[in-house]
Amino acid sequence: MFAQRTKIFVLSLLCICVVVFTKFAGAMPQAGTTAELLAAPPSDYVQNAFTQGAFLVNNSAGSIQLYDGVQNALLTSVGVSTLVSKVNKCGIQELHVQTNVLEYAYVQEGEGTFTLWSSNGSLVLLKEPLAPGDVAIIPAGWPHFFTGSETSDTPLLFISTFTGGNPQVYFLAGAGNLFANIPADIGSSLYNVSASQYTTFFSAEHVVGVVFNETCLSGA
């Protein structure tokens, strides 16, 4: 009887060990899986994207801040990167395109506009107002730009997440750019600037990034 009870006890103990081990093994992160990402410390997930990262552009008209795998290894592990952009009142984040990734631009604060061109620059597909909570979905290879509010002092603040860890983003400036050949009266209506200012956007000497809409400033 004692031997039988001992056998039952040992078998029960083994069963408990198997169950515990199975639960423990299931909780262990598996390489290359979501579990591995979830095992990352909270500090990898909750970070202030507005104070960390390298500024690509930072001036009185606005800023573009890089926040990618250099600052956050977690972003690298899932193959994404992020830009945090601020466009002040009367500011313009100039025409640009990412050639290899899809972009999701989420508006956190402020108001402005979003304009999307066709991939060959021959057609304006849309020009839409932006407000907090809006998301602009931008395909690879489609030029676009953002403008800040012309009436509110609250900057347009949006977060652009790219579906790739190394987005190729190009600002379309320079005299050889196809947009330089668009008549100034047409281009200026899209930016809501003067024809002469639109022309300077694509001069060979122009510095890309975020600039002021001089027409807006003069009326502010």
C-alpha positions in Angstrom: 0.0 0.0 0.0 2.8 2.4 0.9 4.6 1.6 -2.3 1.5 2.3 -4.3 0.9 5.6 -2.5 4.5 6.6 -3.2 4.1 5.7 -6.8 0.9 7.8 -7.1 2.7 10.7 -5.3 5.6 10.6 -7.7 3.4 10.4 -10.7 1.4 13.3 -9.4 4.6 15.3 -8.8 5.8 14.6 -12.3 2.5 15.7 -13.8 2.7 19.0 -11.8 6.3 19.5 -13.0 5.2 18.9 -16.6 2.3 21.4 -16.4 4.6 24.0 -14.7 7.3 23.5 -17.3 4.8 23.7 -20.2 3.4 27.0 -18.9 6.9 28.4 -18.3 8.0 27.3 -21.7 4.9 28.9 -23.3 5.7 32.1 -21.5 9.3 32.3 -22.8 9.7 34.5 -25.8 10.4 32.7 -29.0 12.9 34.3 -31.4 11.3 36.2 -34.2 7.8 36.1 -32.8 5.4 38.6 -31.3 6.2 37.1 -27.9 9.8 38.2 -28.2 8.6 41.8 -28.8 6.2 41.7 -25.9 9.1 40.5 -23.7 10.8 43.9 -24.2 10.8 46.2 -21.2 8.1 48.9 -21.0 10.6 51.6 -21.6 11.1 50.3 -25.2 7.4 50.9 -25.9 6.7 54.1 -24.0 9.1 56.8 -25.1 8.6 60.4 -25.9 9.0 60.7 -29.6 8.8 64.5 -29.4 12.0 64.9 -27.3 14.1 62.0 -28.6 15.6 61.5 -32.0 17.7 63.6 -34.5 16.2 66.7 -36.1 16.4 66.6 -39.8 14.9 70.1 -40.0 14.3 72.5 -37.2 13.5 76.2 -37.8 10.9 78.8 -37.1 8.5 77.4 -39.8 8.5 73.9 -38.2 10.6 70.8 -37.7 11.0 67.2 -39.0 12.4 64.8 -36.4 13.7 61.3 -37.1 12.8 58.6 -34.6 13.9 55.3 -35.9 16.0 52.2 -35.0 19.0 54.4 -34.1 17.0 55.7 -31.1 14.7 52.7 -30.6 15.8 49.1 -31.3 12.2 47.9 -31.0 11.3 49.8 -34.2 14.2 48.1 -36.0 13.0 44.7 -34.8 9.6 45.2 -36.5 11.0 46.9 -39.5 9.4 50.4 -39.2 10.6 53.9 -38.8 9.0 57.2 -37.8 9.2 60.9 -38.5 7.6 63.4 -36.1 6.7 66.6 -38.0 5.6 70.0 -36.8 4.3 72.6 -39.2 3.7 76.0 -37.6 1.2 78.6 -38.6 1.7 79.6 -42.3 4.3 76.8 -42.6 4.7 74.4 -45.5 6.4 71.0 -45.3 7.5 71.0 -48.9 6.8 68.5 -51.7 8.5 65.2 -51.1 8.2 61.5 -51.9 9.2 58.2 -50.3 10.1 55.8 -53.0 10.2 52.4 -51.2 7.7 52.4 -48.4 4.1 53.1 -47.5 3.5 56.0 -45.1 0.7 56.5 -42.5 0.6 60.1 -41.2 -1.4 60.5 -38.0 -2.4 64.0 -36.9 -2.1 64.4 -33.2 -2.6 68.1 -32.9 -3.5 71.2 -34.9 -5.0 71.7 -38.3 -3.7 72.0 -41.8 -4.0 70.5 -45.3 -2.6 67.4 -47.1 -2.1 67.4 -50.9 -1.3 64.3 -52.9 -0.1 64.2 -56.5 -0.1 61.4 -59.0 3.2 59.5 -59.3 4.2 61.3 -62.5 3.3 64.8 -61.3 0.5 65.3 -63.9 -2.5 65.3 -61.6 -3.4 66.5 -58.1 -5.4 63.6 -56.7 -6.7 65.3 -53.6 -6.3 68.3 -51.3 -7.9 67.7 -48.0 -8.1 69.5 -44.6 -6.5 67.8 -41.6 -7.6 67.7 -38.0 -6.6 65.7 -34.9 -7.3 62.0 -35.4 -7.0 62.1 -39.2 -4.7 59.6 -40.9 -3.3 60.2 -44.4 -2.3 57.0 -46.2 0.5 57.7 -48.7 1.6 55.1 -51.3 5.3 54.8 -52.2 6.2 57.0 -55.2 3.4 59.5 -54.8 4.6 63.1 -54.1 2.8 65.0 -51.3 3.1 67.8 -48.9 1.6 69.2 -45.8 0.7 72.8 -44.8 0.0 74.3 -41.4 -3.0 76.3 -40.5 -3.3 79.8 -41.9 -5.5 81.0 -39.1 -4.6 79.1 -35.9 -1.4 79.5 -33.9 -1.5 75.8 -32.9 1.1 73.9 -35.0 0.1 71.0 -37.1 1.7 68.0 -35.4 1.7 64.6 -37.1 3.5 61.3 -36.8 4.5 59.5 -40.0 5.1 55.8 -39.7 6.8 54.1 -42.6 6.5 50.4 -43.4 10.2 49.9 -43.6 13.3 50.5 -41.4 15.1 52.6 -44.0 12.7 54.8 -45.9 14.1 56.7 -48.9 12.5 60.1 -48.6 13.3 62.8 -51.1 12.3 66.5 -51.2 11.5 67.4 -54.7 13.6 70.6 -55.1 16.0 71.7 -57.7 15.6 73.2 -61.2 15.7 69.8 -62.8 12.7 68.5 -60.9 9.6 67.9 -63.0 7.5 70.0 -60.6 9.7 73.0 -61.6 8.0 72.8 -65.0 4.5 73.2 -63.7 3.1 76.7 -64.4 3.6 78.9 -61.4 -0.1 80.0 -61.4 -1.2 76.4 -61.1 1.4 75.3 -58.5 0.8 78.4 -56.4 -2.9 77.7 -56.1 -2.1 74.4 -54.5 0.2 75.9 -51.9 -1.9 79.0 -51.6 1.2 81.1 -52.1 2.2 83.7 -54.7 3.4 82.6 -58.1 6.8 84.1 -57.5 7.2 82.2 -54.2 6.1 78.9 -55.8 8.9 79.4 -58.4 11.5 79.9 -55.7 10.5 76.5 -54.1 12.2 74.7 -57.0 15.2 76.9 -57.6 18.6 75.1 -57.6 19.7 77.0 -54.5 16.6 76.3 -52.4 17.0 74.6 -49.1 14.4 71.8 -48.6 12.4 71.1 -45.5 9.8 73.4 -43.8 9.4 76.9 -45.0 7.0 79.8 -44.5 4.2 80.8 -46.8 5.0 84.4 -47.3 1.5 85.2 -48.6 0.0 83.8 -45.4 2.5 85.6 -43.3 1.7 89.0 -44.9 -2.0 88.5 -44.1 -1.6 87.1 -40.6 
